[in-house]
Amino acid sequence: EFQLVESGGGSVQTGGSLRLSCVASGDYNFGCMAWFREVPGTEREGVAAIDSDGSTNYADSLKGRFTISKENAKDTLYLQMNNVKPEDTAIYYCAVEWGHCSSGYELKADTYAQGYWGQGTQVTVSS
């Protein structure tokens, strides 16, 4: 069964850094891959997306602090989080879909309804 497994979450102080990883269980040629985050009781928020050609898109509020990347040889998606803030505290999920990223839709959770989601990894930022 295909799976996405996130890791790298944890507790960090304000201003610190974390790198999240999302490993796919097999060698698949996905189109659009993304990171989302969710605070319980709120809507899942798109963080960053990367297309198969390496083009990226970020939530406006996170540009400059977060970087999405992927390593095809390791079937791994990354999210480098720098200068983290307490408001970054959330469960972070990776998601993939077969098609290419569609401008304006790659950071919407519904876009990945026919794709796959990981189980999430908790990030907690303390002040």
C-alpha positions in Angstrom: 0.0 0.0 0.0 1.4 3.4 -0.9 2.2 5.7 2.0 3.6 9.1 2.7 5.4 9.3 6.0 6.4 12.6 7.5 9.1 13.2 10.1 11.2 15.9 11.6 8.6 17.6 13.7 9.1 18.5 17.3 9.5 21.3 19.8 11.6 24.3 18.9 12.1 27.8 20.3 11.1 31.0 18.5 13.7 31.9 16.0 14.9 28.3 15.6 14.8 26.0 12.6 13.3 22.6 11.7 13.4 20.5 8.6 10.5 18.3 7.8 10.7 15.3 5.6 8.0 13.3 3.7 9.1 10.0 2.3 7.0 8.2 -0.3 6.9 4.4 0.0 7.6 3.8 -3.7 9.1 5.4 -6.7 6.3 7.4 -8.3 6.3 10.3 -10.7 4.0 12.7 -8.9 3.2 16.0 -10.4 2.3 18.5 -7.6 3.6 18.0 -4.1 2.8 20.2 -1.1 3.0 20.9 2.5 -0.1 21.9 4.5 -0.6 22.7 8.2 -3.5 22.5 10.5 -4.3 23.8 13.9 -7.1 21.7 15.5 -10.5 23.4 15.0 -9.3 25.5 12.0 -9.1 24.9 8.3 -6.1 23.2 6.8 -3.7 25.8 5.4 -1.5 25.4 2.3 2.1 26.2 3.1 4.1 25.5 0.0 4.0 23.5 -3.2 6.5 22.2 -5.7 5.8 20.9 -9.2 7.7 18.1 -11.0 9.8 20.7 -12.8 10.9 22.2 -9.5 8.8 25.4 -9.7 7.5 26.4 -6.3 4.8 28.4 -4.7 4.4 29.6 -1.2 1.7 31.1 1.1 2.4 34.8 1.0 2.8 35.0 4.8 5.5 32.4 4.8 7.7 33.5 1.9 11.3 34.0 3.0 11.1 31.8 6.0 10.0 28.4 4.6 11.6 26.5 1.7 10.1 23.5 -0.1 12.4 21.1 -2.0 12.5 17.5 -3.1 15.0 14.8 -3.8 13.6 12.5 -6.4 16.4 9.9 -5.9 15.2 9.4 -2.3 11.4 9.9 -3.1 11.5 12.6 -0.4 9.9 16.0 0.0 11.3 18.5 2.4 10.2 21.7 4.2 12.9 23.8 5.7 11.5 26.1 8.4 13.6 29.0 9.5 13.0 31.7 12.0 10.0 29.9 13.3 7.3 31.7 15.3 4.7 30.5 17.8 2.0 30.9 15.2 3.8 28.2 13.2 2.7 25.7 15.7 0.5 23.1 13.9 0.3 19.6 12.6 2.2 19.6 9.2 1.0 17.3 6.4 2.5 16.5 3.0 0.3 15.8 0.1 0.9 14.7 -3.5 -1.2 14.3 -6.6 -0.6 12.9 -10.1 -1.2 16.1 -12.1 1.0 19.1 -12.3 0.4 22.0 -10.0 -2.4 24.3 -11.2 -1.7 28.0 -10.6 -4.0 29.2 -7.8 -5.0 25.8 -6.7 -1.8 24.1 -5.5 -2.2 25.4 -2.0 -5.8 24.3 -1.7 -6.4 21.0 0.2 -9.2 19.9 -2.2 -6.7 19.8 -5.0 -5.2 16.7 -3.4 -8.5 14.9 -2.8 -7.6 12.3 -5.5 -4.0 12.1 -4.4 -2.4 11.0 -1.1 -1.8 12.5 2.3 0.7 11.7 5.1 -0.3 11.2 8.7 1.1 14.5 9.9 3.9 15.6 12.1 3.5 18.0 15.1 5.5 21.2 15.2 5.4 23.2 18.4 7.2 26.5 18.7 7.6 28.0 22.1 8.2 31.7 22.9 
